[in-house]
């Protein structure tokens, strides 16, 4: 490939990338977009269009790549879809279709490479996703116990809204040292933390704190210890105010006493019921689960005073019931493989993104959404490090090529 072709290749932006950018911008508020076009959502429509265009582009270009490091992700999704064969409560509903569409998105994202220009567009999309979340938070539907709920076409769970910003939070922290972005990243980080606070999401707060903690550990020198002390002092102050009711009533949600008394808003009772159900099953269902989307009917947990069955509110408990030990093992292999890959290539964004989604999965059960975000972090952004390490000699960036041209002319 000559220099002119390399410059053109690195400045190329495909239509599918622009569609993916649109998808990423609204990803943190995707649940609130449900109800658009009667039963669908803007996210679902964009996802289907992205898959169709991506397949068409691959057929036309005949360029297909396969990254073996994403094999655990593929296997996890394929196995969970396969569990539908022995799901006695099987129903072709939105829950299953969304999971299948998510899998197709991951495949379409990971089977191609991205130019420098496309990677820049995708990074911008994550910043725009923060902007869309900030704008949406200005139009909350009502306050319940001081908590902020977002309603666009439908109401969005505050925990989902808070944790959905984890990947953007990780990106801002990983690029915080860049002088050109320092102010922008600082504003975005503060905005996300403010949103998390007003949602009253303890899972969201824990997720952001975990990301910050890992980021601080990545820093070298005396500054690391100063930031660790500052972080622990800030958390201690928050817990003190929450414990003794100092400040707004919303802050009491973060009290350890309140958390223990409520059992994580009933989550401990749900997990206990799920674990008891798991232990009582036959060996086949213990190993391979009851089928994707079967948690409600399998566990049948109904809290005292209510008449409806509860979701798991935990990605790992949910996978254990629906996919068994084998499914949970595949999920953990996804995290481990991607973690090792990120550490090996010294990709801080990858490490922070995986950390965020591992922690957020403790309080949320929307594994399709979360795994997709991880796959985006790996298949798109991480390819930038692959590109730099493996292909720079063959396909140097436009900036480097122009620099070389000037040097040679001199």
TAHU-V845484 format. One record per helix or strand of 2 or more residues. SS is the DSSP state (H for helix, E for strand). FROM is the first residue (numbers start at 1). LEN is the number of residues. If there is no record, write none. Layout:
ss = <SS:SS>
from = <FROM:FROM>
len = <LEN:LEN>
This chain:
ss = <H:H:H:H:E:E:H:H:H:H:E:E:E:H:H:H:H:H:H:H:H:H:H:H:H:H:H:H>
from = <3:15:27:31:34:40:42:68:94:116:140:147:155:158:166:182:202:222:249:256:267:283:295:315:348:367:383:398>
len = <8:11:3:3:3:2:20:19:17:22:5:5:2:6:9:18:17:22:6:7:13:6:5:30:13:15:8:12>
